Amino acid sequence: GTQGSDYLHPRGTFGDKTMNDPIVEEVRRVRDAHAAMFNYDLDAIFQDIKEQEKKSGQKFVTYPPRRTEPERKNGSG
């Protein structure tokens, strides 16, 4: 048989009824309103977040991108 999409729901759900968490709902509303200001353009949203970080005066930790080497087959290299 096939599996329904119910398994994709977070814990705290019962059947098709999801748990209503007012904090999660507020975060989602704020996130959606912010994204809508930039027409859901991820690059523009990212740039805005970076500008807000600079204006805040707080120090944010950044890490260099991880470099991965392709796996070498035995006998090469």
Jmol script that loads the backbone (N, CA, C; Angstrom):
load data "model"
ATOM      1  N   GLY A   1       0.801  -1.183   0.000  1.00  0.00           N
ATOM      2  CA  GLY A   1       0.000   0.000   0.000  1.00  0.00           C
ATOM      3  C   GLY A   1       0.844   1.246   0.000  1.00  0.00           C
ATOM      4  N   THR A   2       0.205   2.349  -0.225  1.00  0.00           N
ATOM      5  CA  THR A   2       0.909   3.626  -0.234  1.00  0.00           C
ATOM      6  C   THR A   2       0.732   4.306   1.113  1.00  0.00           C
ATOM      7  N   GLN A   3       1.694   5.119   1.456  1.00  0.00           N
ATOM      8  CA  GLN A   3       1.638   5.830   2.728  1.00  0.00           C
ATOM      9  C   GLN A   3       1.078   7.228   2.488  1.00  0.00           C
ATOM     10  N   GLY A   4       0.159   7.646   3.341  1.00  0.00           N
ATOM     11  CA  GLY A   4      -0.411   8.973   3.220  1.00  0.00           C
ATOM     12  C   GLY A   4       0.565  10.040   3.687  1.00  0.00           C
ATOM     13  N   SER A   5       0.212  11.287   3.463  1.00  0.00           N
ATOM     14  CA  SER A   5       1.100  12.386   3.837  1.00  0.00           C
ATOM     15  C   SER A   5       1.011  12.737   5.318  1.00  0.00           C
ATOM     16  N   ASP A   6       0.164  12.025   6.082  1.00  0.00           N
ATOM     17  CA  ASP A   6       0.016  12.337   7.499  1.00  0.00           C
ATOM     18  C   ASP A   6       1.333  12.209   8.263  1.00  0.00           C
ATOM     19  N   TYR A   7       2.216  11.326   7.807  1.00  0.00           N
ATOM     20  CA  TYR A   7       3.469  11.138   8.529  1.00  0.00           C
ATOM     21  C   TYR A   7       4.362  12.376   8.442  1.00  0.00           C
ATOM     22  N   LEU A   8       4.064  13.302   7.543  1.00  0.00           N
ATOM     23  CA  LEU A   8       4.863  14.517   7.394  1.00  0.00           C
ATOM     24  C   LEU A   8       4.537  15.565   8.453  1.00  0.00           C
ATOM     25  N   HIS A   9       3.427  15.395   9.160  1.00  0.00           N
ATOM     26  CA  HIS A   9       3.032  16.387  10.157  1.00  0.00           C
ATOM     27  C   HIS A   9       3.912  16.270  11.394  1.00  0.00           C
ATOM     28  N   PRO A  10       4.141  17.411  12.071  1.00  0.00           N
ATOM     29  CA  PRO A  10       4.956  17.367  13.281  1.00  0.00           C
ATOM     30  C   PRO A  10       4.238  16.644  14.408  1.00  0.00           C
ATOM     31  N   ARG A  11       4.989  16.321  15.437  1.00  0.00           N
ATOM     32  CA  ARG A  11       4.374  15.689  16.607  1.00  0.00           C
ATOM     33  C   ARG A  11       3.290  16.591  17.168  1.00  0.00           C
ATOM     34  N   GLY A  12       2.373  16.012  17.859  1.00  0.00           N
ATOM     35  CA  GLY A  12       1.286  16.799  18.426  1.00  0.00           C
ATOM     36  C   GLY A  12       0.092  16.888  17.506  1.00  0.00           C
ATOM     37  N   THR A  13       0.118  16.120  16.424  1.00  0.00           N
ATOM     38  CA  THR A  13      -1.027  16.117  15.522  1.00  0.00           C
ATOM     39  C   THR A  13      -1.812  14.837  15.737  1.00  0.00           C
ATOM     40  N   PHE A  14      -3.046  14.917  15.416  1.00  0.00           N
ATOM     41  CA  PHE A  14      -3.909  13.751  15.560  1.00  0.00           C
ATOM     42  C   PHE A  14      -4.749  13.660  14.307  1.00  0.00           C
ATOM     43  N   GLY A  15      -4.394  12.692  13.463  1.00  0.00           N
ATOM     44  CA  GLY A  15      -5.127  12.564  12.208  1.00  0.00           C
ATOM     45  C   GLY A  15      -4.888  13.780  11.350  1.00  0.00           C
ATOM     46  N   ASP A  16      -5.966  14.407  10.914  1.00  0.00           N
ATOM     47  CA  ASP A  16      -5.811  15.601  10.085  1.00  0.00           C
ATOM     48  C   ASP A  16      -5.929  16.883  10.898  1.00  0.00           C
ATOM     49  N   LYS A  17      -6.019  16.766  12.226  1.00  0.00           N
ATOM     50  CA  LYS A  17      -6.131  17.938  13.092  1.00  0.00           C
ATOM     51  C   LYS A  17      -4.743  18.303  13.613  1.00  0.00           C
ATOM     52  N   THR A  18      -4.273  19.484  13.265  1.00  0.00           N
ATOM     53  CA  THR A  18      -2.965  19.909  13.730  1.00  0.00           C
ATOM     54  C   THR A  18      -3.107  20.718  15.003  1.00  0.00           C
ATOM     55  N   MET A  19      -2.049  20.719  15.780  1.00  0.00           N
ATOM     56  CA  MET A  19      -2.033  21.459  17.028  1.00  0.00           C
ATOM     57  C   MET A  19      -1.919  22.954  16.710  1.00  0.00           C
ATOM     58  N   ASN A  20      -2.717  23.789  17.334  1.00  0.00           N
ATOM     59  CA  ASN A  20      -2.660  25.230  17.123  1.00  0.00           C
ATOM     60  C   ASN A  20      -1.786  25.857  18.197  1.00  0.00           C
ATOM     61  N   ASP A  21      -0.620  26.326  17.784  1.00  0.00           N
ATOM     62  CA  ASP A  21       0.311  26.975  18.688  1.00  0.00           C
ATOM     63  C   ASP A  21       0.365  28.445  18.300  1.00  0.00           C
ATOM     64  N   PRO A  22      -0.102  29.347  19.165  1.00  0.00           N
ATOM     65  CA  PRO A  22      -0.156  30.760  18.798  1.00  0.00           C
ATOM     66  C   PRO A  22       1.217  31.360  18.528  1.00  0.00           C
ATOM     67  N   ILE A  23       2.263  30.878  19.169  1.00  0.00           N
ATOM     68  CA  ILE A  23       3.601  31.415  18.924  1.00  0.00           C
ATOM     69  C   ILE A  23       4.073  31.015  17.532  1.00  0.00           C
ATOM     70  N   VAL A  24       3.873  29.750  17.176  1.00  0.00           N
ATOM     71  CA  VAL A  24       4.263  29.287  15.845  1.00  0.00           C
ATOM     72  C   VAL A  24       3.471  30.044  14.781  1.00  0.00           C
ATOM     73  N   GLU A  25       2.189  30.229  15.010  1.00  0.00           N
ATOM     74  CA  GLU A  25       1.355  30.962  14.050  1.00  0.00           C
ATOM     75  C   GLU A  25       1.850  32.404  13.885  1.00  0.00           C
ATOM     76  N   GLU A  26       2.230  33.052  14.993  1.00  0.00           N
ATOM     77  CA  GLU A  26       2.731  34.428  14.909  1.00  0.00           C
ATOM     78  C   GLU A  26       4.044  34.487  14.148  1.00  0.00           C
ATOM     79  N   VAL A  27       4.953  33.554  14.433  1.00  0.00           N
ATOM     80  CA  VAL A  27       6.236  33.525  13.718  1.00  0.00           C
ATOM     81  C   VAL A  27       5.999  33.348  12.227  1.00  0.00           C
ATOM     82  N   ARG A  28       5.090  32.460  11.871  1.00  0.00           N
ATOM     83  CA  ARG A  28       4.791  32.243  10.454  1.00  0.00           C
ATOM     84  C   ARG A  28       4.181  33.479   9.802  1.00  0.00           C
ATOM     85  N   ARG A  29       3.300  34.178  10.529  1.00  0.00           N
ATOM     86  CA  ARG A  29       2.710  35.411   9.987  1.00  0.00           C
ATOM     87  C   ARG A  29       3.780  36.461   9.750  1.00  0.00           C
ATOM     88  N   VAL A  30       4.673  36.642  10.730  1.00  0.00           N
ATOM     89  CA  VAL A  30       5.734  37.651  10.604  1.00  0.00           C
ATOM     90  C   VAL A  30       6.668  37.282   9.459  1.00  0.00           C
ATOM     91  N   ARG A  31       7.047  35.999   9.387  1.00  0.00           N
ATOM     92  CA  ARG A  31       7.944  35.536   8.323  1.00  0.00           C
ATOM     93  C   ARG A  31       7.303  35.751   6.954  1.00  0.00           C
ATOM     94  N   ASP A  32       6.019  35.453   6.828  1.00  0.00           N
ATOM     95  CA  ASP A  32       5.336  35.631   5.554  1.00  0.00           C
ATOM     96  C   ASP A  32       5.237  37.108   5.186  1.00  0.00           C
ATOM     97  N   ALA A  33       4.940  37.961   6.158  1.00  0.00           N
ATOM     98  CA  ALA A  33       4.845  39.401   5.881  1.00  0.00           C
ATOM     99  C   ALA A  33       6.202  39.948   5.434  1.00  0.00           C
ATOM    100  N   HIS A  34       7.273  39.493   6.073  1.00  0.00           N
ATOM    101  CA  HIS A  34       8.614  39.944   5.687  1.00  0.00           C
ATOM    102  C   HIS A  34       8.933  39.478   4.273  1.00  0.00           C
ATOM    103  N   ALA A  35       8.645  38.227   3.954  1.00  0.00           N
ATOM    104  CA  ALA A  35       8.910  37.698   2.621  1.00  0.00           C
ATOM    105  C   ALA A  35       8.082  38.428   1.564  1.00  0.00           C
ATOM    106  N   ALA A  36       6.847  38.752   1.901  1.00  0.00           N
ATOM    107  CA  ALA A  36       5.970  39.448   0.954  1.00  0.00           C
ATOM    108  C   ALA A  36       6.510  40.834   0.613  1.00  0.00           C
ATOM    109  N   MET A  37       7.194  41.475   1.568  1.00  0.00           N
ATOM    110  CA  MET A  37       7.783  42.798   1.312  1.00  0.00           C
ATOM    111  C   MET A  37       8.806  42.738   0.176  1.00  0.00           C
ATOM    112  N   PHE A  38       9.372  41.570  -0.058  1.00  0.00           N
ATOM    113  CA  PHE A  38      10.391  41.391  -1.088  1.00  0.00           C
ATOM    114  C   PHE A  38       9.901  40.481  -2.209  1.00  0.00           C
ATOM    115  N   ASN A  39       8.592  40.370  -2.324  1.00  0.00           N
ATOM    116  CA  ASN A  39       7.967  39.556  -3.366  1.00  0.00           C
ATOM    117  C   ASN A  39       8.513  38.133  -3.345  1.00  0.00           C
ATOM    118  N   TYR A  40       8.801  37.648  -2.152  1.00  0.00           N
ATOM    119  CA  TYR A  40       9.284  36.276  -1.928  1.00  0.00           C
ATOM    120  C   TYR A  40      10.587  35.973  -2.676  1.00  0.00           C
ATOM    121  N   ASP A  41      11.380  37.029  -2.943  1.00  0.00           N
ATOM    122  CA  ASP A  41      12.679  36.884  -3.601  1.00  0.00           C
ATOM    123  C   ASP A  41      13.720  36.551  -2.532  1.00  0.00           C
ATOM    124  N   LEU A  42      14.227  35.318  -2.537  1.00  0.00           N
ATOM    125  CA  LEU A  42      15.136  34.871  -1.482  1.00  0.00           C
ATOM    126  C   LEU A  42      16.405  35.700  -1.415  1.00  0.00           C
ATOM    127  N   ASP A  43      16.940  36.117  -2.559  1.00  0.00           N
ATOM    128  CA  ASP A  43      18.145  36.952  -2.536  1.00  0.00           C
ATOM    129  C   ASP A  43      17.876  38.287  -1.848  1.00  0.00           C
ATOM    130  N   ALA A  44      16.739  38.894  -2.145  1.00  0.00           N
ATOM    131  CA  ALA A  44      16.388  40.178  -1.527  1.00  0.00           C
ATOM    132  C   ALA A  44      16.129  40.010  -0.028  1.00  0.00           C
ATOM    133  N   ILE A  45      15.479  38.936   0.352  1.00  0.00           N
ATOM    134  CA  ILE A  45      15.227  38.666   1.773  1.00  0.00           C
ATOM    135  C   ILE A  45      16.557  38.494   2.500  1.00  0.00           C
ATOM    136  N   PHE A  46      17.474  37.732   1.905  1.00  0.00           N
ATOM    137  CA  PHE A  46      18.790  37.507   2.504  1.00  0.00           C
ATOM    138  C   PHE A  46      19.540  38.825   2.675  1.00  0.00           C
ATOM    139  N   GLN A  47      19.534  39.656   1.635  1.00  0.00           N
ATOM    140  CA  GLN A  47      20.225  40.945   1.725  1.00  0.00           C
ATOM    141  C   GLN A  47      19.632  41.816   2.832  1.00  0.00           C
ATOM    142  N   ASP A  48      18.322  41.806   2.970  1.00  0.00           N
ATOM    143  CA  ASP A  48      17.683  42.586   4.028  1.00  0.00           C
ATOM    144  C   ASP A  48      18.096  42.085   5.407  1.00  0.00           C
ATOM    145  N   ILE A  49      18.141  40.783   5.576  1.00  0.00           N
ATOM    146  CA  ILE A  49      18.551  40.227   6.869  1.00  0.00           C
ATOM    147  C   ILE A  49      19.986  40.623   7.177  1.00  0.00           C
ATOM    148  N   LYS A  50      20.863  40.561   6.172  1.00  0.00           N
ATOM    149  CA  LYS A  50      22.258  40.951   6.376  1.00  0.00           C
ATOM    150  C   LYS A  50      22.371  42.431   6.740  1.00  0.00           C
ATOM    151  N   GLU A  51      21.582  43.281   6.113  1.00  0.00           N
ATOM    152  CA  GLU A  51      21.583  44.714   6.446  1.00  0.00           C
ATOM    153  C   GLU A  51      21.097  44.934   7.878  1.00  0.00           C
ATOM    154  N   GLN A  52      20.063  44.206   8.282  1.00  0.00           N
ATOM    155  CA  GLN A  52      19.563  44.329   9.650  1.00  0.00           C
ATOM    156  C   GLN A  52      20.622  43.899  10.654  1.00  0.00           C
ATOM    157  N   GLU A  53      21.391  42.858  10.318  1.00  0.00           N
ATOM    158  CA  GLU A  53      22.469  42.414  11.197  1.00  0.00           C
ATOM    159  C   GLU A  53      23.502  43.521  11.372  1.00  0.00           C
ATOM    160  N   LYS A  54      23.895  44.159  10.261  1.00  0.00           N
ATOM    161  CA  LYS A  54      24.891  45.244  10.334  1.00  0.00           C
ATOM    162  C   LYS A  54      24.378  46.401  11.180  1.00  0.00           C
ATOM    163  N   LYS A  55      23.132  46.788  10.973  1.00  0.00           N
ATOM    164  CA  LYS A  55      22.545  47.919  11.699  1.00  0.00           C
ATOM    165  C   LYS A  55      22.384  47.630  13.188  1.00  0.00           C
ATOM    166  N   SER A  56      22.270  46.360  13.549  1.00  0.00           N
ATOM    167  CA  SER A  56      22.018  46.015  14.947  1.00  0.00           C
ATOM    168  C   SER A  56      23.221  46.297  15.834  1.00  0.00           C
ATOM    169  N   GLY A  57      24.420  46.283  15.238  1.00  0.00           N
ATOM    170  CA  GLY A  57      25.618  46.498  16.029  1.00  0.00           C
ATOM    171  C   GLY A  57      26.061  45.263  16.794  1.00  0.00           C
ATOM    172  N   GLN A  58      25.322  44.186  16.687  1.00  0.00           N
ATOM    173  CA  GLN A  58      25.697  42.945  17.371  1.00  0.00           C
ATOM    174  C   GLN A  58      26.679  42.165  16.502  1.00  0.00           C
ATOM    175  N   LYS A  59      27.455  41.326  17.147  1.00  0.00           N
ATOM    176  CA  LYS A  59      28.407  40.499  16.427  1.00  0.00           C
ATOM    177  C   LYS A  59      27.752  39.166  16.091  1.00  0.00           C
ATOM    178  N   PHE A  60      27.830  38.797  14.828  1.00  0.00           N
ATOM    179  CA  PHE A  60      27.274  37.530  14.371  1.00  0.00           C
ATOM    180  C   PHE A  60      28.418  36.629  13.935  1.00  0.00           C
ATOM    181  N   VAL A  61      28.317  35.371  14.261  1.00  0.00           N
ATOM    182  CA  VAL A  61      29.350  34.412  13.914  1.00  0.00           C
ATOM    183  C   VAL A  61      29.119  33.926  12.492  1.00  0.00           C
ATOM    184  N   THR A  62      30.197  33.875  11.729  1.00  0.00           N
ATOM    185  CA  THR A  62      30.123  33.313  10.388  1.00  0.00           C
ATOM    186  C   THR A  62      31.247  32.298  10.241  1.00  0.00           C
ATOM    187  N   TYR A  63      30.993  31.302   9.470  1.00  0.00           N
ATOM    188  CA  TYR A  63      31.973  30.257   9.208  1.00  0.00           C
ATOM    189  C   TYR A  63      32.239  30.202   7.709  1.00  0.00           C
ATOM    190  N   PRO A  64      33.467  29.874   7.334  1.00  0.00           N
ATOM    191  CA  PRO A  64      33.727  29.723   5.891  1.00  0.00           C
ATOM    192  C   PRO A  64      32.953  28.526   5.355  1.00  0.00           C
ATOM    193  N   PRO A  65      32.639  28.558   4.074  1.00  0.00           N
ATOM    194  CA  PRO A  65      31.908  27.423   3.504  1.00  0.00           C
ATOM    195  C   PRO A  65      32.740  26.150   3.602  1.00  0.00           C
ATOM    196  N   ARG A  66      32.058  25.064   3.817  1.00  0.00           N
ATOM    197  CA  ARG A  66      32.743  23.773   3.880  1.00  0.00           C
ATOM    198  C   ARG A  66      33.174  23.362   2.483  1.00  0.00           C
ATOM    199  N   ARG A  67      34.385  22.893   2.408  1.00  0.00           N
ATOM    200  CA  ARG A  67      34.886  22.377   1.127  1.00  0.00           C
ATOM    201  C   ARG A  67      34.897  20.860   1.214  1.00  0.00           C
ATOM    202  N   THR A  68      34.321  20.247   0.242  1.00  0.00           N
ATOM    203  CA  THR A  68      34.338  18.794   0.207  1.00  0.00           C
ATOM    204  C   THR A  68      35.121  18.358  -1.005  1.00  0.00           C
ATOM    205  N   GLU A  69      35.938  17.356  -0.817  1.00  0.00           N
ATOM    206  CA  GLU A  69      36.719  16.792  -1.909  1.00  0.00           C
ATOM    207  C   GLU A  69      35.952  15.585  -2.452  1.00  0.00           C
ATOM    208  N   PRO A  70      35.973  15.430  -3.765  1.00  0.00           N
ATOM    209  CA  PRO A  70      35.311  14.239  -4.317  1.00  0.00           C
ATOM    210  C   PRO A  70      36.050  12.985  -3.865  1.00  0.00           C
ATOM    211  N   GLU A  71      35.306  11.923  -3.682  1.00  0.00           N
ATOM    212  CA  GLU A  71      35.922  10.662  -3.277  1.00  0.00           C
ATOM    213  C   GLU A  71      36.827  10.157  -4.386  1.00  0.00           C
ATOM    214  N   ARG A  72      37.997   9.696  -3.971  1.00  0.00           N
ATOM    215  CA  ARG A  72      38.936   9.158  -4.960  1.00  0.00           C
ATOM    216  C   ARG A  72      38.800   7.635  -5.005  1.00  0.00           C
ATOM    217  N   LYS A  73      38.868   7.125  -6.172  1.00  0.00           N
ATOM    218  CA  LYS A  73      38.822   5.674  -6.340  1.00  0.00           C
ATOM    219  C   LYS A  73      40.204   5.108  -6.017  1.00  0.00           C
ATOM    220  N   ASN A  74      40.255   3.892  -5.552  1.00  0.00           N
ATOM    221  CA  ASN A  74      41.530   3.245  -5.231  1.00  0.00           C
ATOM    222  C   ASN A  74      42.459   3.265  -6.432  1.00  0.00           C
ATOM    223  N   GLY A  75      43.719   3.607  -6.148  1.00  0.00           N
ATOM    224  CA  GLY A  75      44.722   3.592  -7.199  1.00  0.00           C
ATOM    225  C   GLY A  75      44.880   4.905  -7.916  1.00  0.00           C
ATOM    226  N   SER A  76      43.974   5.889  -7.687  1.00  0.00           N
ATOM    227  CA  SER A  76      44.129   7.191  -8.336  1.00  0.00           C
ATOM    228  C   SER A  76      44.518   8.215  -7.285  1.00  0.00           C
ATOM    229  N   GLY A  77      45.636   8.871  -7.511  1.00  0.00           N
ATOM    230  CA  GLY A  77      46.012   9.937  -6.619  1.00  0.00           C
ATOM    231  C   GLY A  77      47.019   9.563  -5.658  1.00  0.00           C
TER     232      GLY A  77
END
end "model"
wireframe off; spacefill off
backbone 0.3
color backbone group
